[in-house]
Amino acid sequence: MDLSRILAANIDGRTQNTRYRQSQFQKLQSTLVAHIADIQDAILSDSGHTRAEVRAEIVLALQELRAHYSGLSLEKDLQVEYRIARGKDNPDGTRGVGIVYIVPSPHTLFYSAMSALSAALAAGNCIVLELPQTTGMLPALLRNILPEALDQDTFAITSQKPDASFLAKALVVVQTGGSYPGLVSPSDLRVVAIVDRTGDVAQAAQEMVAARFALGGRSPYSPDVVFVHEFAMKPFVEAVITHASKYLAGENGAARSLTRRSSRSILMEAVKKDRSARVLVSGSNWGVVEVQDRQSPLLKKKIEEKILLVHPVTSLDDAIDTNTETLAATYAFAAPSSAKYLTQFIDAHISWVNHAPSHMLIGPALPRNTPPTQTRYTKSQFEVPRPQLITPVSSSVDTILGGTSKADQLWRDAIAPLPSTKQRPGFKIGFFEQGIITGGLITLGSLVATVSTVGYYVWILVRG
């Protein structure tokens, strides 16, 4: 696809105009609302999600669009723009990165695309959205309606990745994982949950069943395995089976068999072949499986089905030692002190303690090394700093280079010791010190015993 119009629009800077951005938001929102029934039907057809789940995805997407639009203010932007003209510094000046290239996640595609697109639009960027040619209804629908809503000079949809020279000029947003420069969601990394005996086991079971089975089990934040303290395993499994019972029926209430297996489930076939795996309960397309062998490959897989894996651990340290790789997320159900210990020593991009936020199951994982906010992406992630300073600032360098009388004092201040921490002196016995002391005590004890024995026999000899 020819993206020369995008390059030209980026050069002329039309997207930096606040009124232009507001107008684009207005057209986008009205177009989406006009096609809302078609969007809902397309998502239902492509995903197989329930109607409630589809409505939740659409509502969340439109809420993010509204939030980014509400953050735009012409009055504020004009004040910032004319700071220098009024003789004031503009230290927090920014502008859009220019071009944003978005690779949306196929999971909840509508929200995934809209969350990144609306943030990039709010920051004032030209946008290219990658939608590969598939048989899905939603990608085809978006190809038709989005160009109606957005300026075709500043927005484009492509089915093939552009060449490297174009991508080098863009901020690339990848929601499918991998190692790329730009905003990359760690969607290919695993998610684990730890249920300690100090936590609310019933609540943990309810939330983990919902997080695993909702949205087809394909959310990047669905738990791939739940590590349960061995003393809490029985009540946890019982609670899981209780909460999973609602999945025995479809939306129309038709009952499903407990023993029926889904021929489409690749993972269930792997479970059958794994002798350490025991199916606790299952339905036509879901299951709860206990994996007993720590070396089972099931514990290393990224799960994308409605199958909940559980595995016993003996302690908090055992759970930590079992999870040594970097994770996309951790759920910790434990007392606050135990949860602090778990989340401190398990390396995860984000950790949730004693809850699983349902809205995070929709859309892509948060980009690496970014904190959670009200929206999945922030406007600032699609901006670059461009400060403008008018007020001169004197520094010690001017004083030293000017050879003034204060130069020597600045030198003395620079080489002076750092202030004391005011920590009271203490005596700490480390590993090596402990070994020396132990060895010394053993030697001293042996010497005392030897002298005492020799002295005793000398005393007996003298007496005799």
C-alpha positions in Angstrom: 0.0 0.0 0.0 1.2 3.5 -0.8 1.7 5.4 2.4 3.2 8.6 0.8 0.1 10.6 1.9 0.8 9.7 5.5 4.4 10.8 5.2 3.3 14.1 3.5 0.7 14.8 6.2 3.2 14.2 8.9 5.5 16.8 7.4 2.8 19.5 7.1 1.8 18.9 10.8 -1.9 19.2 10.4 -2.5 16.6 13.2 -1.0 19.0 15.7 -4.0 21.3 15.5 -6.3 20.7 18.5 -9.5 21.6 16.6 -8.5 19.1 13.9 -8.1 16.3 16.5 -11.4 17.1 18.1 -13.1 17.0 14.7 -11.6 13.6 14.0 -12.8 12.3 17.3 -16.3 13.6 16.7 -16.5 11.9 13.3 -15.0 8.6 14.6 -17.4 8.4 17.5 -20.5 9.2 15.4 -19.5 6.7 12.7 -18.9 3.9 15.2 -22.3 4.5 16.9 -24.0 4.5 13.5 -22.6 1.1 12.8 -22.8 -0.2 16.4 -25.2 -3.1 15.6 -23.0 -4.3 12.7 -19.9 -4.1 15.0 -21.7 -6.1 17.7 -22.8 -8.8 15.2 -19.3 -9.0 13.7 -17.6 -9.5 17.1 -20.2 -12.1 18.1 -19.6 -14.0 14.8 -15.8 -13.8 15.0 -15.2 -14.4 18.7 -17.9 -16.7 20.0 -18.1 -14.5 23.1 -21.4 -14.0 25.0 -23.5 -10.9 24.2 -22.6 -9.5 27.6 -18.9 -9.9 26.9 -19.3 -8.3 23.5 -21.2 -5.3 24.9 -18.5 -4.9 27.6 -15.8 -4.7 25.0 -17.7 -2.1 22.9 -18.5 0.0 26.0 -14.9 -0.1 27.2 -13.7 0.9 23.7 -16.1 3.9 23.5 -15.3 4.9 27.1 -11.6 5.1 26.2 -12.4 7.2 23.1 -14.5 9.6 25.2 -11.7 9.8 27.8 -9.1 10.8 25.3 -11.4 13.3 23.6 -12.3 14.9 27.0 -8.6 15.4 27.6 -8.3 17.8 24.7 -8.5 21.5 25.4 -8.0 24.2 22.9 -7.7 26.9 25.6 -5.0 25.0 27.5 -3.1 24.1 24.3 -3.1 27.8 23.2 -1.7 28.9 26.6 1.1 26.3 26.3 1.8 27.3 22.7 2.2 31.0 23.4 4.3 30.7 26.6 7.5 31.7 24.9 5.7 34.6 23.1 4.7 35.9 26.6 8.2 35.5 27.9 7.5 32.4 29.9 9.3 29.0 29.9 7.6 26.0 28.4 9.5 23.1 30.1 6.7 20.6 29.5 6.2 21.2 25.9 5.4 18.2 23.8 4.2 17.2 20.3 3.1 13.9 18.7 5.7 11.4 17.6 4.5 11.9 14.0 3.4 8.5 12.7 2.0 5.6 14.8 1.9 2.1 13.3 -0.5 -0.2 15.2 -0.5 -4.0 15.2 -3.6 -4.9 17.2 -4.2 -8.0 19.1 -6.8 -10.5 17.6 -8.1 -10.9 21.1 -11.0 -8.5 21.5 -9.9 -6.8 18.3 -12.3 -3.9 18.4 -11.2 -2.6 21.8 -7.5 -3.5 21.1 -7.5 -1.3 18.0 -9.6 1.5 19.4 -7.6 1.8 22.6 -4.3 2.5 20.8 -5.9 4.5 17.9 -7.7 6.9 20.2 -4.6 7.6 22.3 -2.5 8.1 19.2 -5.1 10.4 17.7 -5.3 12.5 21.0 -1.5 13.0 20.8 -1.8 14.4 17.3 -0.3 11.7 15.1 -0.8 10.2 11.7 -2.0 6.6 12.1 -1.5 3.3 10.2 -3.6 0.3 11.4 -2.5 -3.2 10.3 -5.5 -5.5 9.6 -4.4 -8.7 7.8 -6.7 -10.2 5.3 -8.8 -12.8 7.1 -12.2 -14.4 6.9 -13.3 -12.5 10.0 -16.3 -10.1 9.7 -14.9 -7.4 12.0 -11.6 -6.7 10.1 -13.6 -6.3 6.9 -16.1 -4.0 8.6 -13.4 -1.8 10.1 -11.8 -1.5 6.7 -15.1 -0.1 5.4 -16.1 2.2 8.3 -12.9 3.7 9.6 -11.8 5.4 6.4 -15.3 7.0 6.4 -14.6 8.6 9.8 -11.0 9.6 9.6 -9.0 11.8 7.2 -7.5 9.5 4.6 -4.4 11.7 4.4 -3.6 11.1 8.1 -5.1 7.6 8.6 -4.6 4.4 6.6 -5.3 0.7 6.9 -2.8 -1.8 5.5 -2.9 -5.6 5.3 0.8 -6.0 4.9 3.7 -4.6 6.9 5.4 -1.7 5.3 9.1 -1.7 4.5 11.7 -1.0 7.2 12.3 2.5 6.0 8.7 3.5 6.8 8.7 1.7 10.2 11.9 3.5 11.1 9.9 6.8 10.9 7.1 5.5 13.1 6.3 4.6 16.7 5.4 0.9 16.4 2.7 -0.4 18.7 2.7 -4.2 18.9 0.0 -5.9 21.0 0.9 -9.5 20.1 4.2 -9.8 22.0 7.7 -10.2 20.8 10.9 -8.1 21.0 10.5 -4.9 19.0 11.4 -1.3 19.6 8.3 0.8 20.5 5.2 0.0 22.7 5.1 -3.8 22.9 2.6 -5.7 25.0 4.1 -8.8 26.7 1.1 -10.9 25.5 3.3 -13.9 24.8 4.5 -14.2 28.4 2.8 -16.4 30.9 0.5 -15.4 33.8 0.5 -17.3 37.1 -1.6 -17.1 40.2 -0.6 -18.1 43.7 -3.2 -19.0 46.3 -1.7 -19.2 49.8 -3.4 -20.8 52.8 -3.5 -17.3 54.4 -5.7 -15.9 51.5 -9.4 -16.1 50.9 -9.5 -19.4 49.1 -13.2 -19.1 48.0 -12.7 -15.7 46.5 -9.5 -16.8 44.8 -11.4 -19.7 43.2 -14.2 -17.5 42.0 -12.0 -14.9 40.5 -9.6 -17.4 38.8 -12.5 -19.3 37.2 -13.9 -16.0 35.8 -10.4 -14.9 34.6 -9.7 -18.2 32.9 -13.1 -19.0 31.4 -14.2 -15.4 30.4 -13.8 -14.3 26.7 -12.9 -17.8 25.5 -9.9 -18.1 27.8 -7.8 -16.1 25.3 -7.1 -13.0 27.4 -3.4 -12.3 27.8 -4.1 -11.8 31.5 -6.0 -15.2 32.0 -4.0 -17.3 34.5 -2.0 -20.0 32.7 -1.6 -22.0 36.0 -2.7 -21.5 39.6 -0.2 -22.6 42.2 -2.1 -23.5 45.4 -0.7 -24.2 48.8 -1.1 -27.9 49.5 -3.1 -27.3 52.6 -5.5 -25.2 50.7 -5.7 -27.4 47.6 -8.9 -29.4 48.6 -11.1 -26.4 49.5 -9.8 -24.5 46.5 -10.6 -27.3 44.1 -14.0 -27.7 45.6 -14.8 -24.0 45.2 -13.5 -24.0 41.6 -15.8 -26.9 40.7 -18.7 -25.0 42.3 -18.0 -21.8 40.4 -17.3 -23.6 37.2 -20.7 -25.3 37.3 -22.3 -22.3 35.5 -20.2 -23.2 32.5 -22.1 -26.5 32.2 -24.8 -24.5 30.4 -24.7 -22.2 27.5 -26.4 -18.9 27.2 -29.7 -20.6 26.3 -29.4 -22.8 29.5 -28.8 -26.0 27.7 -27.0 -28.5 29.9 -23.6 -29.8 29.0 -22.1 -33.1 30.0 -19.5 -33.3 32.7 -17.6 -36.1 30.9 -17.9 -34.8 27.3 -14.7 -33.8 25.7 -14.2 -31.2 22.9 -12.6 -32.6 19.8 -11.4 -29.1 19.0 -9.4 -28.8 22.2 -5.8 -29.4 21.4 -4.8 -28.8 25.0 -7.2 -31.4 26.3 -5.6 -33.9 24.0 -2.2 -33.0 25.5 -3.7 -33.4 29.0 -4.8 -37.0 28.1 -1.3 -37.9 27.1 0.3 -36.4 30.2 0.2 -39.1 33.0 0.8 -36.5 35.7 -2.4 -34.5 34.7 -5.7 -35.4 36.2 -9.0 -33.9 34.9 -11.0 -32.8 37.9 -14.1 -31.6 36.0 -14.8 -30.7 32.4 -17.4 -29.7 29.9 -17.7 -29.6 26.1 -15.0 -26.9 25.7 -13.7 -26.3 29.2 -12.0 -28.1 32.0 -10.2 -28.0 35.4 -7.0 -30.0 35.5 -4.6 -30.8 38.3 -1.0 -31.2 37.2 1.0 -33.2 39.7 4.5 -33.3 38.1 6.5 -30.2 38.4 8.4 -31.0 35.2 5.2 -31.3 33.1 5.3 -29.2 29.9 1.8 -28.1 30.7 3.2 -25.8 33.4 5.3 -24.0 30.8 2.6 -23.4 28.2 0.7 -20.2 27.3 -2.9 -21.3 27.6 -5.5 -19.9 25.2 -8.4 -22.2 26.0 -11.0 -22.4 28.8 -8.8 -24.8 30.7 -7.7 -24.0 34.3 -4.5 -25.7 35.4 -3.8 -26.1 39.1 -0.6 -27.3 40.8 0.3 -27.7 44.5 3.2 -25.9 46.2 4.5 -26.5 49.7 5.3 -22.9 50.7 5.7 -19.3 49.5 9.4 -20.0 48.7 8.4 -23.1 46.7 6.0 -20.9 44.6 8.7 -18.3 44.1 11.4 -20.9 43.1 8.9 -22.4 40.6 8.5 -19.1 38.7 11.9 -17.8 37.8 11.1 -16.3 34.4 9.6 -12.9 33.7 5.8 -13.1 33.7 3.2 -10.9 32.1 1.3 -10.8 35.4 0.9 -12.4 38.8 -2.2 -12.8 40.9 -1.4 -13.3 44.6 -4.2 -14.4 47.0 -2.6 -14.2 50.4 -2.4 -12.1 53.6 -0.8 -8.7 52.8 2.6 -9.6 54.3 2.7 -12.9 52.3 1.5 -11.2 49.1 4.2 -8.5 49.5 6.8 -11.3 49.7 5.4 -13.1 46.7 5.1 -10.1 44.4 8.5 -8.8 45.5 10.4 -11.9 44.4 8.4 -13.0 41.4 9.3 -10.9 38.4 6.1 -9.9 36.7 5.2 -6.8 34.6 2.2 -6.2 36.9 0.9 -7.9 40.1 -2.6 -7.9 41.4 -3.2 -8.8 45.1 -6.4 -10.5 46.2 -8.4 -9.5 43.1 -8.5 -10.0 39.4 -9.7 -6.8 37.6 -12.3 -7.9 34.9 -11.7 -5.0 32.6 -8.0 -6.0 32.2 -9.1 -9.2 30.6 -10.4 -7.2 27.6 -7.8 -5.9 25.1 -4.0 -6.2 25.0 -1.6 -6.4 27.9 -0.2 -3.2 29.1 3.0 -2.2 27.2 6.2 -3.2 28.8 7.5 -1.0 31.6 4.4 1.2 31.8 2.2 1.6 34.9 -1.6 1.1 34.7 -3.8 4.1 34.2 -7.4 4.9 33.5 -7.0 4.0 29.9 -4.9 1.2 28.4 -2.7 3.7 26.6 -1.9 7.3 27.6 -1.6 10.3 25.4 1.9 10.9 26.7 3.1 7.5 25.4 2.5 8.9 21.8 4.3 12.2 22.4 7.9 13.3 22.5 9.1 16.1 24.8 9.9 19.4 23.1 10.7 21.9 25.9 11.2 25.6 25.1 13.2 27.7 27.6 13.6 31.5 27.7 14.8 32.2 31.2 18.6 32.0 31.6 19.8 29.7 34.4 23.1 30.4 36.2 25.1 27.3 37.2 28.3 26.5 39.0 30.0 25.9 35.6 29.6 29.7 34.9 31.2 30.5 38.2 34.2 28.1 37.7 34.8 29.1 34.1 34.5 32.7 35.0 37.3 32.4 37.6 35.4 34.2 40.3 36.3 34.0 44.0 33.6 31.5 44.6 35.3 28.9 42.4 37.5 27.6 45.1 34.6 27.2 47.5 32.6 25.3 44.9 35.6 23.0 44.5 35.8 22.3 48.3 32.1 21.7 48.4 32.3 19.2 45.6 35.0 17.1 47.2 33.5 17.2 50.7 32.3 13.9 52.2 28.6 13.1 51.7 26.4 13.8 54.8 26.2 11.0 57.3 23.2 8.6 57.2 23.0 9.1 61.0 22.7 5.3 61.4 23.9 4.1 64.7 26.9 1.8 64.6 26.0 -1.9 64.9 27.6 -5.2 64.9 26.5 -7.6 62.2 27.7 -11.2 62.0 27.8 -12.2 58.3 28.3 -15.6 56.8 32.1 -15.6 56.9 32.2 -14.0 60.4 29.9 -16.7 61.6 32.2 -19.4 60.2 35.2 -17.9 61.9 33.4 -17.6 65.2 32.1 -21.2 65.0 35.5 -22.5 64.1 37.1 -20.6 67.0 34.5 -21.9 69.5 35.1 -25.5 68.4 38.9 -25.0 68.7 38.5 -23.3 72.1 36.2 -26.1 73.2 38.7 -28.8 72.1 41.5 -26.9 73.8 39.6 -26.6 77.1 38.6 -30.2 77.0 42.3 -31.3 76.3 43.7 -29.1 79.1 41.1 -30.3 81.5 41.7 -34.0 80.7 45.5 -33.6 81.0 45.1 -31.6 84.2 42.8 -34.3 85.7 45.3 -37.1 85.0 48.2 -35.0 86.3 46.3 -34.4 89.5 45.6 -38.1 89.8 49.2 -38.9 89.2 50.4 -36.4 91.8 48.0 -37.7 94.4 49.0 -41.3 93.8 
